[in-house]
Amino acid sequence: MSGLKRAGQICSEEAASAYLAGLINVEKERNAPYSRFGLEPIRRLMERLGDPQADLSVIHLAGSKGKGSTGLMAEALLGAAGERVGTFTSPHLERWSERFRIDGREVTGELLAEAVERIAPHIDALREEDPRRAPSFFDALTAIALLLFSEAKVDRCVFEVGLGGRLDSTNVITAAVSCITNIEFEHTQQLGNTLAEIASEKAGILKSGVPAVIGDLRDEAAEVVEARARELGAPVARLGRDFDFEVLDRDLEGQSIRLTDGSLRVDVRIAALGSHQARNAALALACVARAPGVVQGEPLIEAAERGFAASRLPGRVELIGRAPWLLVDSAHTGASAAALAAVLRRIPRRRSHLVLSISAGKDADAILRHLLPEVNVVTVTRAEPVRSLSPSEIATAIRAAAPGVSIQVVPDPQLALRAAREELGAEDLLCVSGSIYLAGIARRVFCDAGSNERVAGSRCSGDG
C-alpha cells in the first residue's frame, strides 16, 4: 500500500515517517506563497475518513508565540480536572511523534504507523484525482491527530495552529474555545506586512458564538481580532481586562503566580522561567474555564493547583544544567527573545555563550537586539537546511548590531553545540536559542541518556 513496507500486520514507524516526509511540505518551504495553503485538501481528506473531527471538543490555539506552552499547560490542567485529553502541537523538538499526545503521553510509534497506513490510500487517491489539491504533510499530520483522538474517545482536544490560522489545516475543526496568544511580525511573506493583516489571518480561527480568549495584543491587532469576534457573535475574554496574572515569587526553579478570572482566583506554581510563561498560564486557565463541561469553582481551583505544578515545557526557557549553566529555549520572536533576555540577566555567570539559529520569516533584528547585550560570544549555525537563515547572513547582522561580540560560524548544529559546550568554564553560561529546531537538537545532544554529551545532573524535563 502506497509504497509502505509492512512489518507484521502494520507498516513500520520508519516507513510511515518516510511516507509522510515524501508529501509536499508547504509549511517548511521558505518562500511558499500563501495561495498554496488552503482548507480544501484537508476537508476532502477528512470527508473520506468519515469526518472524525465532528464530535471532538477542541481548544484551538493560534498566535505568533506561546501557543505551544499554553497548550501544554491547558493539557495538564484538563488532565488534573479528570478529563482525557488529546494534544496536537507543532513543530516537534526531537521526533515527529511528539506532536501527538493522549493523556499527557506521546503516542506510540506503532499507533502512528497504523494511522499512516490507514490514511495513505486516501491521500494517494486524492493526489491521483488532482495533484495540485493533494493533501500536504501538515494536512496528513492534522488528519492523523483527529483520527487518533476520535478513536481514543478523548473528552477534550488541544490543537495548536501550524501557520497563520485562516488557511491552516487545523482550521478544519469547529472549536469549543478559540485562543490567540499574541501577534508579532512573522511569516510576513504569507500573512501580511502589518500587524492588522497578520491579526486578520490569525482571527480566521474564530467561530460563530464560540468563546474567544486573546492575550496581550497590541491595539492594532486587538482591534482586528475583537472586530471579527463581534461579527461572529463570539464572546471575548482579553488578558489584562477580563482575566490576569501576578507573579508572586520567582527563582531559577520556577515561579509562583496568582491567576484571576472573574470570581476565580488561584495561586499556582509552575516549573517554568520567564514572565511570558506566567501570561501563558493565565491564557491556559482562561481557555479551560470557558470550555463547555469543565468543572468549575473549587474543583477547578484544585485542578489548577495540581495541573500547573505538574506541567513541563521542554525547550521553553529550559534550564537543563548547572556549573556551567545550560539553558535551552526556542525564542523566535522579538517578544520571546526579550523574555529570555530577562531570565539571562538573573543568572549569575562569568561569561555567556549563545548558540543561535534563526528561521526565515522571523524578525532577526528584534531577536538580536534583545539577546546580544546579554552575551560575550555567539556561535551561529543552521538548525534546519531549508527554513533557517544562512549562518553568514546572521553573522553579518550581528557584526552590524554588536561589533564587540565575538562571532563563530559553525554550520553543523551538533558540532556548534558541542564546540560551545567544550569552551565553557564551570561559572559560564551557554544559551541555545532562536529556533525550535535548534532547541530540539540541543536536547538531543545534551539530554539524550545515551549521549556522551549528556549533562551531569541534567534536569531535562520530559525525560523518560
C-alpha distance (Angstrom), angle and dihedral (degrees) to the residues before:
residue distance angle dihedral
M1 . . .
S2 3.80 . .
G3 3.79 91.3 .
L4 3.82 92.6 -63.4
K5 3.79 113.7 143.5
R6 3.75 113.1 -133.9
A7 3.82 123.8 -131.4
G8 3.78 108.9 -168.8
Q9 3.81 109.0 -42.9
I10 3.78 97.5 -21.1
C11 3.76 137.4 41.8
S12 3.81 117.1 -95.3
E13 3.79 122.3 -99.5
E14 3.81 89.1 -118.5
A15 3.80 91.9 54.2
A16 3.81 91.0 46.5
S17 3.79 90.6 51.1
A18 3.80 91.0 48.8
Y19 3.80 91.1 50.4
L20 3.81 92.3 52.6
A21 3.80 91.5 45.4
G22 3.79 88.0 57.1
L23 3.80 92.9 60.5
I24 3.79 121.9 95.2
N25 3.79 107.1 -84.6
V26 3.80 101.5 -158.6
E27 3.81 92.0 165.2
K28 3.81 90.9 60.8
E29 3.78 97.4 47.9
R30 3.78 108.2 106.0
N31 3.80 96.9 -141.7
A32 3.80 102.1 23.0
P33 3.82 110.1 152.5
Y34 3.78 114.1 -120.8
S35 3.80 88.4 -124.5
R36 3.80 87.4 74.7
F37 3.78 90.1 64.1
G38 3.78 119.8 79.4
L39 3.79 147.0 133.1
E40 3.78 100.3 -116.8
P41 3.85 95.9 85.5
I42 3.82 94.1 48.8
R43 3.81 91.6 43.8
R44 3.80 91.5 52.3
L45 3.80 90.7 47.6
M46 3.81 93.6 48.3
E47 3.79 90.9 48.8
R48 3.81 90.0 55.4
L49 3.83 88.6 50.3
G50 3.81 92.6 51.8
D51 3.82 96.8 -100.6
P52 3.83 96.4 -83.8
Q53 3.82 89.2 -179.8
A54 3.80 92.3 68.7
D55 3.81 95.9 86.0
L56 3.82 99.2 38.0
S57 3.81 123.5 109.8
V58 3.80 104.8 -142.0
I59 3.79 137.3 -170.2
H60 3.82 101.3 -153.7
L61 3.81 117.7 -156.9
A62 3.80 127.4 -163.3
G63 3.79 130.2 165.0
S64 3.77 144.9 112.9
K65 3.80 92.6 -97.6
G66 3.77 140.0 -1.1
K67 3.79 99.9 38.7
G68 3.81 93.4 111.0
S69 3.80 93.4 50.1
T70 3.80 91.8 43.5
G71 3.79 89.8 50.1
L72 3.80 94.8 50.5
M73 3.80 91.2 48.4
A74 3.80 90.9 48.3
E75 3.80 88.6 50.2
A76 3.81 91.4 53.0
L77 3.79 92.1 46.6
L78 3.81 93.7 48.9
G79 3.79 90.4 47.8
A80 3.79 91.0 51.7
A81 3.82 87.8 50.6
G82 3.80 88.7 60.2
E83 3.80 99.4 -101.5
R84 3.79 128.4 134.2
V85 3.79 106.7 -125.4
G86 3.78 135.1 -161.9
T87 3.81 114.6 -161.5
F88 3.80 128.2 -166.7
T89 3.81 117.9 -172.4
S90 3.78 135.8 166.7
P91 2.89 148.7 -113.4
H92 3.78 104.0 16.9
L93 3.79 127.3 -129.2
E94 3.79 101.5 -142.9
R95 3.83 112.4 -12.9
W96 3.80 131.2 28.0
S97 3.83 87.8 -131.9
E98 3.84 88.7 67.8
R99 3.78 88.4 76.6
F100 3.81 91.6 73.5
R101 3.80 120.8 63.7
I102 3.78 131.4 168.3
D103 3.80 119.0 -169.9
G104 3.78 90.6 -8.5
R105 3.80 95.5 -54.1
E106 3.77 130.3 106.6
V107 3.79 109.1 -111.7
T108 3.78 118.3 -112.5
G109 3.76 123.1 -94.9
E110 3.78 89.2 -122.8
L111 3.80 92.2 57.3
L112 3.79 91.3 48.2
A113 3.79 91.7 48.3
E114 3.80 89.4 53.3
A115 3.79 90.4 51.3
V116 3.80 92.5 49.3
E117 3.79 90.2 49.7
R118 3.80 89.5 53.6
I119 3.79 98.3 48.3
A120 3.82 97.9 38.3
P121 3.84 96.1 80.5
H122 3.81 89.9 52.7
I123 3.81 92.4 49.1
D124 3.79 90.7 48.2
A125 3.80 91.7 49.0
L126 3.81 91.7 50.9
R127 3.80 90.5 47.8
E128 3.78 90.2 53.3
E129 3.81 91.2 49.3
D130 3.80 93.8 51.8
P131 3.83 121.8 -10.5
R132 3.82 90.6 -164.7
R133 3.82 91.1 61.8
A134 3.79 98.0 38.8
P135 3.84 117.1 135.6
S136 3.80 113.2 -94.9
F137 3.80 130.3 -136.3
F138 3.81 91.3 -91.0
D139 3.81 91.8 45.4
A140 3.80 87.6 56.6
L141 3.80 93.7 48.2
T142 3.81 91.3 48.9
A143 3.79 91.0 49.5
I144 3.80 91.3 49.3
A145 3.82 90.9 52.1
L146 3.80 93.2 49.0
L147 3.80 91.8 47.1
L148 3.81 94.0 47.9
F149 3.79 94.9 46.1
S150 3.80 93.1 46.5
E151 3.78 92.9 51.1
A152 3.82 92.0 44.8
K153 3.83 86.8 55.3
V154 3.79 92.7 -135.3
D155 3.80 118.2 -174.5
R156 3.79 94.1 -135.3
C157 3.80 140.6 10.6
V158 3.78 131.2 -150.8
F159 3.81 113.6 -155.7
E160 3.79 125.4 -172.8
V161 3.80 118.0 -154.9
G162 3.79 114.9 -120.7
L163 3.82 100.9 -149.8
G164 3.79 130.4 -8.7
G165 3.77 109.2 -28.0
R166 3.79 115.7 -119.9
L167 3.82 95.2 68.5
D168 3.81 98.1 24.0
S169 3.81 116.1 124.0
T170 3.80 91.8 -120.4
N171 3.81 89.5 63.0
V172 3.80 88.0 80.3
I173 3.82 85.2 87.2
T174 3.79 127.5 81.9
A175 3.78 103.1 -134.0
A176 3.78 128.9 -139.8
V177 3.83 88.7 -151.6
S178 3.81 127.3 13.6
C179 3.80 121.4 -155.9
I180 3.80 132.9 -172.0
T181 3.80 107.7 -169.7
N182 3.81 100.4 -169.8
I183 3.79 140.8 -37.0
E184 3.80 127.0 -130.9
F185 3.77 136.9 155.4
E186 3.81 105.7 -72.5
H187 3.80 138.1 132.8
T188 3.79 86.7 13.9
Q189 3.82 92.3 167.3
Q190 3.80 89.1 62.4
L191 3.81 105.1 26.8
G192 3.80 105.7 34.1
N193 3.78 141.8 -88.9
T194 3.82 99.0 -97.7
L195 3.78 132.3 59.2
A196 3.79 88.6 -119.2
E197 3.81 91.8 56.4
I198 3.80 92.5 46.9
A199 3.81 90.6 46.4
S200 3.79 90.4 52.4
E201 3.80 90.8 56.5
K202 3.80 93.3 47.1
A203 3.81 91.4 45.7
G204 3.79 85.7 61.2
I205 3.81 88.5 88.5
L206 3.83 91.9 64.6
K207 3.81 113.9 107.9
S208 3.77 134.0 -158.3
G209 3.79 111.4 -80.4
V210 3.81 93.1 -9.4
P211 3.84 116.5 132.3
A212 3.81 113.0 -106.0
V213 3.80 124.6 -153.9
I214 3.79 117.4 -164.6
G215 3.76 130.6 -174.1
D216 3.77 135.3 -147.4
L217 3.81 98.5 -40.4
R218 3.78 125.6 171.1
D219 3.79 112.0 -110.2
E220 3.82 93.4 -107.0
A221 3.81 91.1 57.2
A222 3.81 96.3 36.9
E223 3.80 91.7 55.1
V224 3.81 90.9 56.1
V225 3.81 94.0 46.9
E226 3.80 94.8 45.8
A227 3.81 92.1 46.1
R228 3.80 89.9 53.5
A229 3.81 90.5 47.5
R230 3.81 90.5 53.0
E231 3.81 90.6 51.4
L232 3.80 89.3 54.0
G233 3.79 97.0 41.1
A234 3.80 89.3 -119.6
P235 3.83 113.4 155.6
V236 3.82 110.4 -127.0
A237 3.79 128.7 -145.7
R238 3.81 112.6 -170.1
L239 3.79 127.9 -163.2
G240 3.79 111.0 -111.8
R241 3.77 92.6 20.8
D242 3.81 108.9 49.7
F243 3.80 100.5 14.1
D244 3.80 133.0 10.4
F245 3.80 148.6 170.4
E246 3.79 138.9 -132.9
V247 3.79 124.6 -160.5
L248 3.80 106.3 -133.6
D249 3.78 99.7 179.5
R250 3.79 138.1 -8.5
D251 3.77 138.2 -172.0
L252 3.80 136.1 156.0
E253 3.81 90.5 -77.8
G254 3.81 95.3 59.5
Q255 3.79 139.3 -78.8
S256 3.78 143.3 -82.3
I257 3.80 115.1 -129.6
R258 3.79 136.7 -172.7
L259 3.81 111.3 -143.4
T260 3.80 121.7 -163.9
D261 3.79 128.4 -174.2
G262 3.79 115.3 166.2
S263 3.80 105.9 -57.6
L264 3.81 91.0 -12.9
R265 3.80 114.7 102.8
V266 3.79 125.3 168.5
D267 3.81 137.2 162.4
V268 3.80 113.7 -141.6
R269 3.77 139.7 173.9
I270 3.81 123.1 -137.2
A271 3.79 127.1 -171.5
A272 3.81 91.2 -137.9
L273 3.78 131.1 104.0
G274 3.78 127.6 -134.7
S275 3.79 134.7 51.4
H276 3.81 89.2 -106.6
Q277 3.80 88.3 67.9
A278 3.79 89.2 55.3
R279 3.82 87.1 55.6
N280 3.79 90.1 48.8
A281 3.80 89.9 51.6
A282 3.81 89.6 54.1
L283 3.81 89.9 50.4
A284 3.81 92.0 48.6
L285 3.80 92.8 52.2
A286 3.82 91.9 45.6
C287 3.82 90.6 52.6
V288 3.79 94.4 47.5
A289 3.80 93.2 45.0
R290 3.82 89.5 56.6
A291 3.80 97.2 45.6
P292 3.81 110.0 109.9
G293 3.79 114.5 -106.8
V294 3.81 97.4 14.8
V295 3.80 116.6 137.5
Q296 3.80 114.5 -97.0
G297 3.79 138.0 -161.0
E298 3.79 119.1 16.8
P299 3.84 94.7 -3.9
L300 3.81 89.3 56.6
I301 3.81 91.4 48.0
E302 3.81 90.7 51.6
A303 3.80 91.1 46.7
A304 3.81 90.2 50.7
E305 3.79 92.1 52.1
R306 3.81 92.5 50.3
G307 3.79 97.3 37.2
F308 3.78 98.9 49.7
A309 3.81 91.3 45.2
A310 3.81 89.7 54.8
S311 3.83 97.8 43.2
R312 3.79 118.7 110.6
L313 3.80 127.0 -168.1
P314 3.82 111.9 -161.3
G315 3.78 114.8 -157.0
R316 3.81 94.2 11.9
V317 3.83 110.2 111.6
E318 3.79 85.0 -42.2
L319 3.79 115.7 176.8
I320 3.80 103.3 -152.3
G321 3.80 102.2 166.4
R322 3.78 146.6 18.6
A323 3.82 132.5 -153.2
P324 2.96 87.2 53.5
W325 3.79 104.7 26.9
L326 3.81 113.4 -126.4
L327 3.80 116.1 -168.3
V328 3.81 122.8 179.6
D329 3.79 120.9 -166.6
S330 3.79 137.7 161.8
A331 3.83 97.2 -147.4
H332 3.79 107.4 157.8
T333 3.80 103.7 158.4
G334 3.78 133.5 62.5
A335 3.81 93.3 -108.2
S336 3.81 94.3 49.2
A337 3.81 90.2 47.1
A338 3.81 89.2 52.0
A339 3.81 89.8 51.3
L340 3.80 90.8 49.6
A341 3.81 91.3 48.6
A342 3.81 89.6 54.1
V343 3.82 89.5 55.3
L344 3.81 91.8 47.1
R345 3.80 90.2 55.3
R346 3.81 89.5 59.4
I347 3.81 95.5 54.0
P348 3.82 114.4 89.3
R349 3.80 110.7 -135.3
R350 3.79 143.9 144.7
R351 3.81 99.5 -131.8
S352 3.80 134.7 -0.7
H353 3.80 127.4 -139.8
L354 3.81 120.2 -167.5
V355 3.81 122.9 -159.8
L356 3.79 106.3 -161.4
S357 3.79 140.3 -173.5
I358 3.81 123.5 165.4
S359 3.79 127.0 -163.4
A360 3.78 122.0 -130.4
G361 3.77 114.2 -97.2
K362 3.80 93.6 36.3
D363 3.80 125.3 114.1
A364 3.80 96.9 -103.8
D365 3.81 93.3 174.3
A366 3.81 91.6 56.9
I367 3.81 92.2 47.6
L368 3.79 91.7 50.0
R369 3.80 93.2 44.5
H370 3.81 90.9 60.9
L371 3.81 101.3 36.5
L372 3.81 105.2 39.1
P373 3.84 96.0 67.2
E374 3.82 88.7 58.9
V375 3.82 99.2 54.1
N376 3.80 141.0 61.6
V377 3.80 100.9 -160.7
V378 3.81 131.7 29.8
T379 3.79 125.2 -163.9
V380 3.78 108.8 -163.0
T381 3.78 118.2 -153.9
R382 3.81 141.8 159.6
A383 3.80 113.8 -112.6
E384 3.81 97.4 -179.5
P385 3.82 121.0 30.1
V386 3.81 96.1 -144.7
R387 3.79 107.7 31.4
S388 3.80 101.5 33.5
L389 3.78 123.2 91.5
S390 3.79 114.4 -114.4
P391 3.83 113.7 -91.7
S392 3.82 90.4 -125.3
E393 3.81 90.3 55.6
I394 3.81 91.6 52.5
A395 3.81 92.2 43.3
T396 3.81 90.5 54.4
A397 3.79 90.3 52.2
I398 3.82 91.0 49.1
R399 3.82 92.6 51.3
A400 3.78 90.0 52.2
A401 3.82 94.5 46.6
A402 3.82 100.7 39.0
P403 3.82 114.8 15.9
G404 3.80 91.6 177.0
V405 3.79 95.8 59.6
S406 3.80 116.2 98.7
I407 3.82 112.0 -124.5
Q408 3.78 130.6 -157.1
V409 3.80 123.4 -178.1
V410 3.81 116.2 -150.4
P411 3.82 109.9 161.7
D412 3.81 95.3 -167.2
P413 3.84 105.1 78.9
Q414 3.80 96.6 -153.5
L415 3.78 91.7 51.0
A416 3.80 89.6 45.6
L417 3.80 92.2 53.8
R418 3.79 95.2 45.3
A419 3.80 93.4 46.8
A420 3.79 91.9 49.4
R421 3.80 91.2 48.4
E422 3.80 91.9 51.8
E423 3.80 91.4 55.0
L424 3.81 94.4 56.8
G425 3.75 125.7 106.3
A426 3.80 121.5 -151.0
E427 3.82 91.6 -96.5
D428 3.80 95.6 47.0
L429 3.80 131.9 97.9
L430 3.78 130.2 -134.9
C431 3.80 116.0 -162.6
V432 3.81 120.8 -170.9
S433 3.79 114.5 -163.5
G434 3.79 151.6 130.5
S435 3.79 99.7 80.9
I436 3.79 139.9 42.8
Y437 3.80 87.0 -139.3
L438 3.82 90.3 59.1
A439 3.80 91.3 44.9
G440 3.80 88.8 55.8
I441 3.79 92.5 49.8
A442 3.81 90.4 48.6
R443 3.80 91.0 52.9
R444 3.80 90.2 51.2
V445 3.80 91.2 49.7
F446 3.81 98.5 42.8
C447 3.81 104.7 25.6
D448 3.80 105.9 36.6
A449 3.82 107.6 115.1
G450 3.80 89.3 -142.0
S451 3.78 95.6 48.9
N452 3.77 123.2 106.5
E453 3.78 87.7 -142.9
R454 3.80 95.5 57.0
V455 3.78 109.2 136.4
A456 3.79 114.3 -110.8
G457 3.79 106.8 -113.2
S458 3.80 90.5 8.2
R459 3.80 115.4 -171.7
C460 3.80 94.5 -159.9
S461 3.79 107.4 161.8
G462 3.74 116.0 -137.0
D463 3.81 94.1 34.2
G464 3.73 111.6 152.6
